[in-house]
């Protein structure tokens, strides 16, 4: 798997800028040379960058840090979890993740590069890096921040002149389109964007018996962790008598076994350190809270080793027992696959996990088949095959651990268009005789086979992940939305302890003979029609017996307008037909070239008639794959998606677009095969050759 680093607006970054690609170094140098401060045209200091559903209060003003204090700094005494204080935005989930990020310097400075400051080479521009679906994207922002009454409105530091957290939040808001887009979420979403890790979510009433060991190991391996309590449906972020806040995200900043000594008993008790991103006195008030009597049971040396402090800073300790009784959900973002095993803490892990990642799309009437409840369309979803060859090490049950994580892309930034997260999930099927099964798996397979594993539920979160133990063998993973026809892009990541062989379960692109029933049958009627067309060709071609695209258009209109209700072939289709058959690059077709073309057109015409069941003059795009398969084309999901996007209209493809589709496919496949005589599925073109081939096609 290749991890890409992209600048905002660069191809592959997932963003299309209004202007040029944003390069931090170039922007800073340009501003320094001109003596100006950067003003970001991609995320302007306007209401639309804050709210997409309403106007900002008139009292809100965008100001630079130098307008808020005398000596602004990016960092004051370094970056700590106490630099993260929540503002008026309901993004405690983001703050919980940011607070965790400060606990690991290498992670922190990958997200917040240390090549910027308010002192050296200050130009009003700052940049931050976020992981986005397999790529690290560099986001540049100016330092104009939303304020009210001379104070920052959103995330800020406890130090009035420290601004890294406010600028980080602004960059994250730009990533998603606005500050308002950050309202409401789960900490695991931000933790993954800060690390590229994979998140596991635990409902504590269903947590495994070794859950404290999982937490302890996750902390030792620098995993980012958060916890929360279910909200009261009637009250937003309600404070309970014990000091905890319902519907609020907290950071888990430490997990520790603490030595406790009483006159009668000596031993260790498991404790957790939790932080409320509000950074105030709203803290746990039970056992092991600030200044509670339990702290007298711990030696001064132990307290010093723990870094114990009692302040109204939102941070507190709680016993593991009380934690499990009062919190309901924990999210653990593992920084890399190696942190996902659950061996005893005393053992050194020898496991090396393997990760595979694929991107895909659900396209209506193409690859958006919905869940297994919709058996008629479920098979249309993208399919991924994985081979588990070896069982886990030191595993008595001879099984293979598999973690499947399905993430939908770019949903938060689509909120301003009224689009929320889709309801997604996945199913895993065992393939008993994979070499005998068709690619992709057809409807009949799912009618007779049940899944062997699946996501716990279909849910409208950005990511759904589950851990499974499966026997050695070959499996097929089907990611889907709950309902058919819902469109979106996704990333599928799969982790296994031992080497896995994961591929898209689909056909190889190629050409074969058309099905017998659509091939031209040499009946007397067909022979008569064929001769009519050839005679018309001769009358149009003239003495040189060649036709250009204009003359070809006339011939095909004569031949086919009686059979089909359509406006005739466009010149673009006719040009592509000439290019497909024009071996000598004359821009014209001779009689023999026309004969070959006419045979292909008659076959494609028969295919179209067979699949145009209601004689409407168009095909349903759901049937496009089967129709092209009948015509001799072997296609995968990616090509099918491209064809539907290019030639489909409202789930339909008309006759001339179908013919154009067939012409283009044949031309491109044959052009490639000419350069790949050994059938390696790889070919080499110079830039000149590539441009010529693609332009004249």
HUUR-V529809 format. One record per backbone hydrogen bond with DSSP energy under -0.5 kcal/mol. CO is the residue of the C=O (numbers start at 1). NH is the residue of the N-H. Records with the same first field share a line. If there is no record, write none. Layout:
# HUUR-V529809
CO=NH ; NH
This chain:
# HUUR-V529809
2=4
4=136
6=138
7=10
8=22
10=13
15=17
21=23
22=8 ; 24
23=27
24=28
25=29
26=30
27=31
28=32
29=33
30=34
31=35 ; 36
39=41
44=46
46=49
47=50 ; 51
49=179
50=180
57=60
59=149
61=63 ; 147
63=145
64=67
65=68 ; 69
73=163
74=164
75=77
78=76 ; 80
80=83
81=84
82=158
83=85
85=156
89=91
90=184
91=94 ; 95
92=96
93=97
94=98
95=99
96=100
97=101
98=102
100=103
101=104
104=108
105=109
106=110
107=110 ; 111
108=112
111=113 ; 129
119=122
123=38
124=143
126=141
128=139
130=137
132=135
134=4
135=132 ; 137
136=6
137=130 ; 139
138=8 ; 140
139=128
141=126
143=65 ; 145
145=63
146=153
147=61
148=151
151=148
153=88
156=85
158=160
159=162
161=73
162=157
163=167
164=168
165=169
166=170
167=171
168=172
169=173
170=174
171=175
172=176
173=177 ; 178
174=177
179=182
180=183
186=189 ; 190
187=191
188=192
189=193
190=194
191=195
192=196
193=131
198=334
200=332
202=204 ; 330
203=206
204=207
208=211
210=214
211=215
212=216
213=217
214=218
215=219
216=220
217=221
218=223
219=222
224=333
225=252
226=331
227=250
228=328 ; 329
229=247
231=233
232=235
235=232 ; 238
238=246
240=243
242=285
244=240 ; 246
245=248
248=229
249=277
250=227
251=253 ; 275
254=273
256=258 ; 271
258=269
260=267
265=262
267=260
269=258
270=320
271=256
272=274 ; 318
273=253 ; 254
274=316
275=251 ; 277
276=279
277=86
280=314
281=283
286=289
288=317
289=292
292=295
293=296
294=297
295=298
297=261
299=303
300=304
301=305
302=306
303=307 ; 308
304=307
309=311
311=313
314=276
316=274
318=272
319=323
320=324
321=325
322=326
323=327
328=204
329=228
330=202
331=226 ; 333
332=200 ; 334
333=224
334=198
336=339
337=340
338=341
344=347
347=349
354=496
356=494
358=492
360=490
361=363
362=488
363=366 ; 367 ; 368
367=369 ; 382
368=485
371=374
373=375
374=377 ; 378
375=379
377=380
378=381
382=479
383=505
384=477
385=503
386=388 ; 475
387=389 ; 501
388=473
392=395
394=396
395=398
399=392
400=470
401=497
402=404 ; 468
403=495
404=466
405=407 ; 493
406=464
407=491
411=414
412=415
414=417 ; 419
415=418
418=420
422=424
423=482
424=459
425=480
426=455
427=478
428=452 ; 453
429=476
430=432
431=434
433=436 ; 437
434=437
442=445 ; 446
443=447
444=448
445=448 ; 449
453=428
457=459
459=424 ; 461
462=408
464=406
466=404
468=402
470=400
473=388
474=431
475=386
476=429
477=384 ; 479
478=427
480=425
482=371
483=486
488=362
489=409
490=360
491=407 ; 493
492=358
493=405
494=356
495=403
496=354
499=389
500=502
501=387
503=385
504=506
510=634
515=518 ; 519
516=519
520=522
521=523
523=527
524=528
525=529
526=530
527=531
528=532
529=533
530=534
531=535
532=536
533=537
534=538
535=539
536=540
537=541
538=542
541=546
542=545
545=591
547=589
548=552
549=553
550=554
551=555
552=556
553=557
554=558
555=559
556=560
557=561
560=563 ; 564
564=566
570=574
571=575
572=576
573=577
574=578
575=579
576=580
577=581
578=582
581=583
582=585
589=547
590=594
591=595
592=596
593=597
594=598
595=599
596=600
597=601
598=602
599=603
600=604
601=605
602=606
603=607
604=608
605=609
606=610
607=611
608=612
611=613
612=615
617=655
619=653
620=623
621=624
623=627
624=628
625=629
626=630
627=631
628=633
629=632
630=515
632=512
633=635
634=510
636=640
637=641
638=642
639=643
640=644
641=645
642=646
643=647 ; 648
644=648
649=652
651=621
652=649
653=619
654=658
655=659
656=660
657=661
658=662
659=663
660=664
661=665
662=666
663=667
664=668
665=669
666=670
667=671
668=672
669=673
670=674
671=675
672=675
673=676
676=679
686=690
687=691
688=692
689=693
690=694
691=695
692=696
695=697
